[in-house]
Amino acid sequence: MGSIDNLMMRHCNFEWTEEYELEFFVSLIAQEKQRKGNYMLSPQKEYRNELVLWMKSVCKEFSFNLLTLHLACYILDSFMDEHEIRPFRLRLVATAALSIAAKFEEKTSDVPTFNEMFIIENPHNMEQAISKDVIFQIELRVFRYLDWNLHVPTVAHFVYFFLVTGLTEADFNQRPEFTENELRLALRDHLQEMLDHMLLDLWSLKVSPSWMASVCFIKARHHLGLHPVWPLKFEQLTKLSIINLQPAFKIAQRYDKLLVYQHEESSPNDSGYRSAFSTPDSLPPQEASGPACLTSVRMQFCPMSQEQSPSVTARSSEDSDDCGRRELFDDCEMK
């Protein structure tokens, strides 16, 4: 997948009409309804931010696009919400989520292997590789849990739709000091900043991606001085007014102070990413912290002894937490 400039030019060459925009958005909404709900029941949610930060590092290392990162986070969140996973197995599941998402979203046949991703920032296992059988078992379990469905839009997919379709001739006339491409890039920068903070906010999982993307788009337009901030075209397309979006606004307001902090204290983001969005990597200290660093012992993959209990169990939807579980990954070993 090419740079933001090439992607936008390619879509402009398609000359999308309003009819195609409607069909595409309706398709996204239909697919959004197939998303698995997240009830924030994961016993491992204290590790989530660490895993997301690590996944961002992997995406940067291999120049994955932001759609891959967000799909991987959706897979990880959904799987963790329905399973109990021993802490030292979490990196395995996160790697499986990234591997699956990359194969689906990256428009290249040269996707890194599971092991190439797994060893990023994992110095204790540089000389050890996960066997093909274990990789197959992990990815198969995740695929089965997802019902083999990866056509699930994330907030990044909706934001990308707004980025491609969201600026009109009237907007360009409002900001004549920008070229069309410069204004699109400015819109992209504001959108990706909000998306970056959203990844680390569990509460954003409680609101549908289309709503969160709409709010990000509104706030980005406001920041750029574009009016109206929510054009009638999109209100009719989404069937959402600004008043309808209040629950999402309440969550998005939490990012404003973080964005101010980032602009005042952080250096410019590294632009070494390729995709519709570059994956931002600068984070305020309060977000970068967590219960343990990624290189801690409990976050590392290590082989299980014969006496150890299964590392991953699926919670029963009917029974209490202490019964009705089925064992997963019980034969994962490092070869």
Sequence and secondary structure as in RCSB ss.txt:
>XXXX:A:sequence
MGSIDNLMMRHCNFEWTEEYELEFFVSLIAQEKQRKGNYMLSPQKEYRNELVLWMKSVCKEFSFNLLTLHLACYI
LDSFMDEHEIRPFRLRLVATAALSIAAKFEEKTSDVPTFNEMFIIENPHNMEQAISKDVIFQIELRVFRYLDWNL
HVPTVAHFVYFFLVTGLTEADFNQRPEFTENELRLALRDHLQEMLDHMLLDLWSLKVSPSWMASVCFIKARHHLG
LHPVWPLKFEQLTKLSIINLQPAFKIAQRYDKLLVYQHEESSPNDSGYRSAFSTPDSLPPQEASGPACLTSVRMQ
FCPMSQEQSPSVTARSSEDSDDCGRRELFDDCEMK
>XXXX:A:secstr
   HHHHHHHHHHHT  HHHHHHHHHHHHHHHTTS    S  TTGGGHHHHHHHHHHHHHHTT  HHHHHHHHHH
HHHHHHHEEE GGGHHHHHHHHHHHHHHHH SSS    HHHHHTTT GGGTT  B HHHHHHHHHHHHHHTTT  
    HHHHHHHHHHHS  HHHHHH TTS HHHHHHHHHHHHHHHHHHHHT GGGGGS HHHHHHHHHHHHHHHTT
 SSSS HHHHHHHT  TTTTHHHHHHHGGGHHHHHHHHHHS        SSS       HHHH  SS TTSGGGS
     TTS  SEEE  SSS TTSS EEESTT  B 
